Amino acid sequence: MSRLPDPPAPAVTWEPEVLEAVRATPAPLYAVALPDTAGHGWNISLLDGDGDGEVRESFTATDL
């Protein structure tokens, strides 16, 4: 079985303040993707995982 190549190194180095802000932001636990009505992309919703299923963010993607 062949091994996958190592991922490329990040192009930037994040400052500690940015990393702290990212770590302090709760991450969504669920992502739901449904085809859009025109059939050209996907409607994606990020849901909070605290049990109420509240939509945190919604967006459309075309290249998945």
OpenMM code with the backbone's topology and positions (N, CA, C; nanometers):
from openmm import Vec3, app, unit

residues = "MET SER ARG LEU PRO ASP PRO PRO ALA PRO ALA VAL THR TRP GLU PRO GLU VAL LEU GLU ALA VAL ARG ALA THR PRO ALA PRO LEU TYR ALA VAL ALA LEU PRO ASP THR ALA GLY HIS GLY TRP ASN ILE SER LEU LEU ASP GLY ASP GLY ASP GLY GLU VAL ARG GLU SER PHE THR ALA THR ASP LEU".split()
positions = [
    Vec3(0.0846, -0.1165, 0.0000),
    Vec3(0.0000, 0.0000, 0.0000),
    Vec3(0.0899, 0.1237, 0.0000),
    Vec3(0.0635, 0.2158, -0.0919),
    Vec3(0.1483, 0.3342, -0.1005),
    Vec3(0.1069, 0.4381, 0.0029),
    Vec3(0.2035, 0.5161, 0.0412),
    Vec3(0.1829, 0.6201, 0.1422),
    Vec3(0.1509, 0.7518, 0.0732),
    Vec3(0.0608, 0.8295, 0.1289),
    Vec3(0.0282, 0.9604, 0.0734),
    Vec3(0.1453, 1.0553, 0.0948),
    Vec3(0.1650, 1.1495, 0.0027),
    Vec3(0.2742, 1.2465, 0.0218),
    Vec3(0.2436, 1.3386, 0.1395),
    Vec3(0.3496, 1.3925, 0.1975),
    Vec3(0.3322, 1.4869, 0.3079),
    Vec3(0.2647, 1.6135, 0.2554),
    Vec3(0.1763, 1.6740, 0.3357),
    Vec3(0.1121, 1.7982, 0.2923),
    Vec3(0.2156, 1.9100, 0.2828),
    Vec3(0.1898, 2.0099, 0.1983),
    Vec3(0.2844, 2.1202, 0.1871),
    Vec3(0.2899, 2.2024, 0.3160),
    Vec3(0.4005, 2.2671, 0.3371),
    Vec3(0.4155, 2.3541, 0.4547),
    Vec3(0.3253, 2.4758, 0.4384),
    Vec3(0.2687, 2.5276, 0.5473),
    Vec3(0.1842, 2.6471, 0.5370),
    Vec3(0.2625, 2.7649, 0.4798),
    Vec3(0.1921, 2.8486, 0.4041),
    Vec3(0.2558, 2.9645, 0.3408),
    Vec3(0.2840, 3.0760, 0.4403),
    Vec3(0.2095, 3.0772, 0.5503),
    Vec3(0.2284, 3.1827, 0.6512),
    Vec3(0.2425, 3.1182, 0.7884),
    Vec3(0.3021, 3.1922, 0.8788),
    Vec3(0.3098, 3.1507, 1.0176),
    Vec3(0.2154, 3.2399, 1.0965),
    Vec3(0.1265, 3.1774, 1.1733),
    Vec3(0.0284, 3.2543, 1.2488),
    Vec3(0.0898, 3.3073, 1.3779),
    Vec3(0.0527, 3.4294, 1.4115),
    Vec3(0.0946, 3.4903, 1.5367),
    Vec3(0.0200, 3.4240, 1.6520),
    Vec3(0.0782, 3.4228, 1.7732),
    Vec3(0.0110, 3.3593, 1.8874),
    Vec3(-0.1279, 3.4173, 1.9164),
    Vec3(-0.1489, 3.5464, 1.8930),
    Vec3(-0.2793, 3.6079, 1.9192),
    Vec3(-0.3868, 3.5497, 1.8270),
    Vec3(-0.3500, 3.5224, 1.7035),
    Vec3(-0.4449, 3.4648, 1.6089),
    Vec3(-0.4796, 3.3231, 1.6514),
    Vec3(-0.3799, 3.2458, 1.6890),
    Vec3(-0.4053, 3.1088, 1.7335),
    Vec3(-0.4932, 3.1057, 1.8580),
    Vec3(-0.4716, 3.1982, 1.9503),
    Vec3(-0.5553, 3.2051, 2.0697),
    Vec3(-0.6991, 3.2364, 2.0336),
    Vec3(-0.7199, 3.3292, 1.9414),
    Vec3(-0.8558, 3.3645, 1.8988),
    Vec3(-0.9244, 3.2461, 1.8315),
    Vec3(-0.8517, 3.1732, 1.7495),
    Vec3(-0.9094, 3.0566, 1.6827),
    Vec3(-0.9457, 2.9497, 1.7852),
    Vec3(-0.8577, 2.9260, 1.8795),
    Vec3(-0.8851, 2.8240, 1.9816),
    Vec3(-1.0029, 2.8632, 2.0704),
    Vec3(-1.0262, 2.9923, 2.0902),
    Vec3(-1.1356, 3.0386, 2.1750),
    Vec3(-1.2700, 3.0358, 2.1035),
    Vec3(-1.2690, 3.0226, 1.9727),
    Vec3(-1.3923, 3.0203, 1.8942),
    Vec3(-1.4466, 2.8781, 1.8905),
    Vec3(-1.5706, 2.8578, 1.9373),
    Vec3(-1.6249, 2.7229, 1.9330),
    Vec3(-1.6436, 2.6765, 1.7883),
    Vec3(-1.6056, 2.5564, 1.7627),
    Vec3(-1.6160, 2.5014, 1.6276),
    Vec3(-1.7516, 2.4348, 1.6083),
    Vec3(-1.8061, 2.4445, 1.4881),
    Vec3(-1.9311, 2.3732, 1.4627),
    Vec3(-1.9047, 2.2225, 1.4628),
    Vec3(-2.0013, 2.1486, 1.5072),
    Vec3(-1.9844, 2.0047, 1.5096),
    Vec3(-2.0510, 1.9360, 1.3912),
    Vec3(-2.1380, 2.0084, 1.3212),
    Vec3(-2.2093, 1.9481, 1.2104),
    Vec3(-2.2058, 2.0387, 1.0884),
    Vec3(-2.1848, 1.9792, 0.9738),
    Vec3(-2.1957, 2.0504, 0.8461),
    Vec3(-2.2956, 1.9736, 0.7612),
    Vec3(-2.3895, 2.0454, 0.7023),
    Vec3(-2.4915, 1.9845, 0.6178),
    Vec3(-2.4789, 2.0466, 0.4796),
    Vec3(-2.4678, 1.9616, 0.3771),
    Vec3(-2.4575, 2.0092, 0.2389),
    Vec3(-2.5717, 1.9497, 0.1574),
    Vec3(-2.6465, 2.0366, 0.0933),
    Vec3(-2.7575, 1.9946, 0.0077),
    Vec3(-2.7392, 2.0570, -0.1301),
    Vec3(-2.7751, 1.9865, -0.2369),
    Vec3(-2.7639, 2.0465, -0.3704),
    Vec3(-2.8520, 2.1709, -0.3796),
    Vec3(-2.8035, 2.2754, -0.4472),
    Vec3(-2.8869, 2.3935, -0.4639),
    Vec3(-2.9967, 2.3629, -0.5661),
    Vec3(-3.0976, 2.4476, -0.5702),
    Vec3(-3.2140, 2.4200, -0.6552),
    Vec3(-3.1815, 2.4253, -0.8037),
    Vec3(-3.0785, 2.4995, -0.8432),
    Vec3(-3.0403, 2.5079, -0.9845),
    Vec3(-2.9509, 2.3912, -1.0261),
    Vec3(-2.8982, 2.3178, -0.9289),
    Vec3(-2.8141, 2.2032, -0.9586),
    Vec3(-2.6715, 2.2377, -0.9962),
    Vec3(-2.6264, 2.3595, -0.9624),
    Vec3(-2.4912, 2.4028, -0.9992),
    Vec3(-2.3960, 2.4101, -0.8814),
    Vec3(-2.4409, 2.3778, -0.7645),
    Vec3(-2.3542, 2.3875, -0.6473),
    Vec3(-2.4199, 2.3246, -0.5271),
    Vec3(-2.3716, 2.3641, -0.4111),
    Vec3(-2.4192, 2.3087, -0.2851),
    Vec3(-2.4503, 2.4217, -0.1882),
    Vec3(-2.5607, 2.4064, -0.1138),
    Vec3(-2.5915, 2.4949, -0.0022),
    Vec3(-2.5372, 2.4278, 0.1227),
    Vec3(-2.4476, 2.4949, 0.1922),
    Vec3(-2.3816, 2.4372, 0.3084),
    Vec3(-2.4189, 2.5176, 0.4321),
    Vec3(-2.4584, 2.4466, 0.5363),
    Vec3(-2.4908, 2.5091, 0.6642),
    Vec3(-2.4013, 2.4491, 0.7715),
    Vec3(-2.3457, 2.5347, 0.8546),
    Vec3(-2.2676, 2.4908, 0.9700),
    Vec3(-2.3563, 2.5067, 1.0925),
    Vec3(-2.3790, 2.3972, 1.1646),
    Vec3(-2.4703, 2.3967, 1.2777),
    Vec3(-2.3937, 2.3882, 1.4078),
    Vec3(-2.4404, 2.4652, 1.5082),
    Vec3(-2.3827, 2.4537, 1.6419),
    Vec3(-2.4108, 2.3148, 1.6956),
    Vec3(-2.3181, 2.2629, 1.7694),
    Vec3(-2.3328, 2.1289, 1.8230),
    Vec3(-2.3830, 2.1246, 1.9654),
    Vec3(-2.4444, 2.2321, 2.0126),
    Vec3(-2.4880, 2.2350, 2.1523),
    Vec3(-2.6271, 2.1766, 2.1721),
    Vec3(-2.6806, 2.1108, 2.0704),
    Vec3(-2.8079, 2.0424, 2.0867),
    Vec3(-2.9274, 2.1134, 2.0265),
    Vec3(-2.9170, 2.2450, 2.0032),
    Vec3(-3.0330, 2.3149, 1.9483),
    Vec3(-3.0320, 2.3199, 1.7956),
    Vec3(-2.9207, 2.2832, 1.7326),
    Vec3(-2.9129, 2.2791, 1.5866),
    Vec3(-2.9194, 2.4154, 1.5208),
    Vec3(-2.8846, 2.5200, 1.5935),
    Vec3(-2.8885, 2.6558, 1.5390),
    Vec3(-2.7856, 2.6708, 1.4275),
    Vec3(-2.8276, 2.7342, 1.3178),
    Vec3(-2.7369, 2.7562, 1.2048),
    Vec3(-2.6422, 2.8696, 1.2399),
    Vec3(-2.5129, 2.8395, 1.2374),
    Vec3(-2.4128, 2.9411, 1.2671),
    Vec3(-2.3746, 3.0171, 1.1405),
    Vec3(-2.3639, 2.9454, 1.0292),
    Vec3(-2.3186, 3.0054, 0.9035),
    Vec3(-2.3771, 2.9259, 0.7883),
    Vec3(-2.4109, 2.9963, 0.6800),
    Vec3(-2.4579, 2.9304, 0.5578),
    Vec3(-2.3863, 2.9930, 0.4394),
    Vec3(-2.3535, 2.9109, 0.3421),
    Vec3(-2.2902, 2.9616, 0.2208),
    Vec3(-2.3107, 2.8624, 0.1088),
    Vec3(-2.2799, 2.9038, -0.0140),
    Vec3(-2.2929, 2.8200, -0.1316),
    Vec3(-2.1542, 2.7909, -0.1856),
    Vec3(-2.1323, 2.6665, -0.2255),
    Vec3(-2.0043, 2.6264, -0.2846),
    Vec3(-2.0332, 2.5598, -0.4194),
    Vec3(-1.9454, 2.5830, -0.5153),
    Vec3(-1.9659, 2.5240, -0.6472),
    Vec3(-1.8668, 2.4137, -0.6792),
    Vec3(-1.7521, 2.4124, -0.6160),
    Vec3(-1.6493, 2.3145, -0.6481),
    Vec3(-1.6209, 2.2223, -0.5301),
    Vec3(-1.7059, 2.1239, -0.5115),
    Vec3(-1.6823, 2.0274, -0.4048),
    Vec3(-1.6486, 1.8933, -0.4632),
] * unit.nanometer
topology = app.Topology()
chain = topology.addChain("A")
for resn in residues:
    res = topology.addResidue(resn, chain)
    for name in ("N", "CA", "C"):
        topology.addAtom(name, app.Element.getBySymbol(name[0]), res)
